[in-house]
Amino acid sequence: MLGLFLALVFAVIHYTRREHPRSSGASPTPRNEWTREDRLLFVGSMVLTVTTSANWICSCLRLLKAYHASSGSAPSHIEMDSTVSAAQVVLRVLTWCVADMVVISRVYVVWSGKLAVIILPAISLAVLLASGMAIAYDTAVLDADSPDTTFANWKLVNSWSTIFTNVYCTGMITWRILRVSRAHAQTGKSPLSAALAALVESAMFYTTIAILTYATAEAEHVSNAFFIEISAPSAALASVVIHVRAIWRRERWGGETERWRGDRAGPGGMRGPSMLASASPKPGVGASPMLGLGASPMLGLRASSMLGLRASPAPKLRVSSICPPVSRRPEDHARGSWDVEAQRRGDKASGETRESEKEWGTRSRSDGNSSSTSTLRPMSSAVVR
């Protein structure tokens, strides 16, 4: 788990140092210019890397010390009353706090910057930090003969605060993503993609580990030691996976910021394609004097009873103008190719329409000349008579 976490951290640092466009059509961000999000991401990743690595080192030291204390036999427990244990508690609580900050920040982003939704988890985060400091103090100061009541109470507060934060954030993120995905099901986003996004964004894995840690501690099961040791790495892994997904979306979609807005954005956080149809005809289509359609004084084709011509109304055409999609979601790229083909078909149809209109105008002029000749022929014969 630690190796996977370190690999993801190095991948995050590598991709944040790459040049990437800030938005569609904008100049790319140079390597020596980091955005505010990149700087916060780098600081959080470094803190998690240090605390997780130090926590793993402390676990190895405690295991070796317990092994030597048992005179070479299999250790029945990992010793708790030592300076290394107190340092590991501090590292573990610090990892939990940073991981909870990441999850709370994702709630803030997914809910489009609403401060009201992060008030409760922010209070729970403060309680987690205070209880962690108390647990570290009790672990370092109290000896083995001291009563365990105070330590147990602080441990209970610490466990419930982190469980509340993660369950609350998991529920809020999952509900928001699934709700927006159902509302915008016509955009083509599959339910599996929405479920995977909810699983990653909500840090459900870390929440499950926290619940299992508390449950095994209350049941006094031997597996509680295992869940305690992996709680910090799982929290760090869940937070860095959230960062990896956010960076992957930015690299793939050209630096757009993700928002799960149900009013004017799709499930991917971006605005959907704009398919607009214009009712106004293009220039040259309709009652155009250039083509001789309608009552045109240029060619003398008037609605005259002498010529026997009736002014035919110009054909009304509705030309669809398809705007290019604003979204950069992967499923919209396929729709973009359909837009190009539709535009080509529309241009071809417009060209054929103009050719037919030219032929129709030519036939109208020839019919007008023949009609005028037939009208004047009886008059000439009458003059001859």
N, C-alpha and C positions, 0 to 999 in steps of 0.2 A: 504493500500500500504506500509506503514511503517512497519507493522507487517510482511508482506511477505518479505520485504527487510531484516529485522533483522534475520528472520529464515534462509534465504539463506546465510547470512554472517556467522552465527554460523555453518551452514553446511560446508561452505568453510573452515573455521578454523579447524573443526573436521577432514575433509578429508586430509588437508595438514599436520596434525599431525600424520596421520596413516603411517605405513610402506608401501612403494610401491616400486616396482622394477624400476630401472632407465631405463633399456632396457631389451630385451629378453635375458635370460640367465645370467644376471648380478645380483649381490647381492643387496638386497633391501636397500633403504635408511633408516637409523635408525631414530627414533623419534627426537633425539636431533640434527640431522643434516639436515638443510634446504638448498635447492638449492637457487640460486639467484632469480629464478622466484617465488619461494615460499615466499621469504622475500619481494619482491616487491608487490606480491599479498596481503600479510598480511598488509603491510603499507597502500596500497590503500584502502583496505577494512576498516581498522580502521579510516582512514580520512573520508571516505564516511559515516561511521556509526556515527561519531561525528558530522559532518556537517549536516547530514540529521536529526538526533535527535534534535540538537540545532535549526534547522530551524523549526521543528514542534513545539518546545516549544515557539519560538518567535511568531509563528502564533497564538497559543493559548493565549499568553499574549496580542497581539494586538487585538484579538477578544474580550477578556474580557474588555480591556480598552475602546474599542469602545462601548461596551454594557453599561458600567457604565456611559460613557459620554453622552449617549442618554437617561439617567434617566429611565432605565428599559425597554424602548420600543425597538422594533426591530431596530438594527443599519442599517442605509442606506449605510454605507461604513465602511471600515476598515481604521483607521487612518494611515497616511503615515509619517508625520513630527515628528519623535521621534527618540530617540537613539535606541530603539528596532527595528525600521524599518531599520535604517542604519546597525545595526548588522545583520539583516536578509538578507539584500542585499549582505553583505560581505560573509555570509555563502552560499547564493545561487550561487554567482559567483564562489566561491571556489569549490562547488559541480559540477558546470558546467565544470570548468577547469579539475578537476580530471576525470570526466566522458569522456570528450573529449580526454584526454590523453589515456584512456583505448581504446577508439575507434581507435585512431591513431595508437596505438601499435598493434591492431588487423589488421589494414591495412598493417603494416610493416611485420607482421607474415604471413598473407595470400599471400602477394606478394613476399615471399621468401627473405626478408631482403633487398629489393631495397629502397635505401634512396631517390631516385628521386620522388617516389610516395607520400612521406610525407612532402615534402617541403612546399607546399601550405597550408595544414592543420596546420602545425607548425606555420606558419606566422599568420594564422587566430587565433590560440590559444593565441599567444602573444597579438594580438589586443583585444581579449576577456578579457584577464587579465587586460590590461591597461584601457579599457573602464569600466570594473567592479569597479576598484579602483576609477575612476572619478565619477561614479554614487554613490558609497558609500560616497564619500566626499561631493557631492552636497546634498545628502539626510541628512547628519548630520549637514552641515553648513548653507545651504540656508533655509530661513524661508518661511512662506506661502505667504508673499507679494513679494518675489523675482520672477523675470520672469522665466518661465519654458522652455525657449528656449534651454539653455545649457543642462539642464537635459534631454530634449527630444532628442537632438542630440546625446548625449552619449548613451542614451537608444537605439536609432536606430542603432548605430554602434555595440553595444553589441548584439542586437538581430540578426543582419545580420551576424556577425562573427560566432556565434554559429550555425546558420542555414546553413551557407556555409560549416562549418567543418563537420556537420553531413550529409548533403546532398552529399557532395563529398565522404566522407568515405562510406556511404551507397551504393552509386553508384559503387565505385571501388570494394568493397567487393562482392556485389551481382553479378556484371559482371564477376569477377574472378571465383567465385564458380560455377556459372551456365555455364560458358565457359568450365571449366575443367570437369564438370559433363557431358556435352554433348560430349566432346572429349573422355571420358572414360566410355561411356554408357555400354560397353560390360562387365564391371566389376561387374555389377549387382546392382548398386546403383540406387534406385528408384528416380523419379523426385520429389516425395513428400519429401524425405529426403534432397535432395539438396535445395528445396525451404525453408524447415524449418531451415536448416543450414544458408542459406542466411538471413533469417528473424532474427535469433538470433545474428549472427556474426555482422551484419550491424547496430544493435541498431535502427531498423526502428521505433520501438515504441517511443523512445525518439525523433527521428527526426520529427515524426508526431506531438507530443506534442509541440515541438518548433515552428513548422510552424503554428499550431492553436493558440498558444500564440501571435505570431506576428500579425496574421490575425485579431483576436478579438480586439487587441489593436488598430490597424489601423481603424477598424470599430467602435470603442468605444462601444463595446457590454458589457453587464453586466457580461457575462461569462469570461471575461478576467481575473478578480480577481481569479476565480477558476483555470484557466490554469496556472496563475503565481504561485499559491500556490503548484500545483502538478508538476511543471516543475522540481524542484530539486529532489523530490523523484523518479520521473520517470527516470531522468538521472542516479541516483544511482542504481535504480533497473535494468536498461538496462545494466550497466557495470558489476554488480555482476552476472547477468544471463550469460554473456559472460564467466566470470570466472568459474561459475558452470559447463557450458558445457565443457570447457577445462579440468577441473579436472575430470569430469565424463569420458571423453575420455581417459585420462591418467590412471584412475583406471581400466577401462575396458580393455584397450589394453596394459597394462604392462609398462606404463611410456614412451611411444614413443612420440616424439614431432610432432606436427601436421604441415604439410606443404601442401599447395595446389599448387603443381608443376605440370604443364602440360606435362613436358618432361619425367620425370621418376618417377612419383608418380600418384596414383589414386586420385579420388575425395575426399577420406577420408584423404588424406595427406600422406598415406603410400604406399610403393611399393607393386605392385600387385604380385600375385603368379607366380613363375617361373616354366613353363611347358617346359622342355627341353627333346628332344629325342636324344639318342645316336645312331649313325650308326654303331659303332664298336660292334662286338659280344662279349659276355661274354667269359671268359676262359673256354675251353672245348667244345665250340660250333663252328662248322665249320670244317676245315681240322685239326682235332686233332689226334695226334698219339696215345693218350691214348684210344680213342674209336675205332681206326682202320678205321677212315673215311678219304678217300683220299689215296694218295700214302704213306703208312706207312711202313717203313722198319722193325718195331718191330714185326709185325705179318706176314710179307712176302707177303702182298697183293699188288703186283705190276701189272702194266698194261702190262702183258706178253701175247704174242700170243700163247705160249705153253699151258698156262692154260686156254686160251679163256676168260679171264676176262677183262672187260673194266673198266677203272678207272672212277667211277661215281663222278661227282662234288659234293662236300659237300653242303648241303642245307644252303643258306644264310639267316640268321635270323636277324631281326632288333628288338632289345630288347629296349623297351622304359624305360628310367630311369626318373622317375618323382621326381623332387626335392621338398622338403617340402616348403610350402609357407612361404615367409618372412613376409607377411602382417599379422597384427593382427586385421584387421577389422572384424566386426561381420559376414558380409556376406561371408568372406573367411573361417570361421570355418566349414561351411557346405561343402565348396569345399575341405577342408582338409580331411573330412571323405571320400569323393569320391576318393581322392588321395590314401588313405590307402586301399580302396577296389580295386582300379586299380592295386596297387602294389601287393596285394595278388593274384589277377587273373594273373598278369604277372609272379609271382613266380610259380604258379601252372602250367601255360602253359609251362614254362621253364622246370619244372620237367617232364611233360608228353613228351616234345620233347626229353629230354635226354633218357627216357625209350624207346621211339620209335627208337632212334638212336642205342641203345644197341641191340635191337631186329634186326634191319637192319644189324648191323655188324655181329651178330651171323649167320643170314641167308646167308650173303655174304661168310662167311668162310665155311659154310656147302656146299653151291653151288660150291665153289672153290674146295673142296675136291672131290665132286661127279664128277666135270668136269675133274679133273686130273685122276680119276679112269677110266672114260670112254675113256680118251685119251690113257692110257697105256694098256687097255684091248686088242685092236687089235694087239699091238706089242707082247704081251705074246702069243696070239694064233698063231701068225706067227712063233714064236720061236718053239712052240710045233710041228707045221707042219714041 
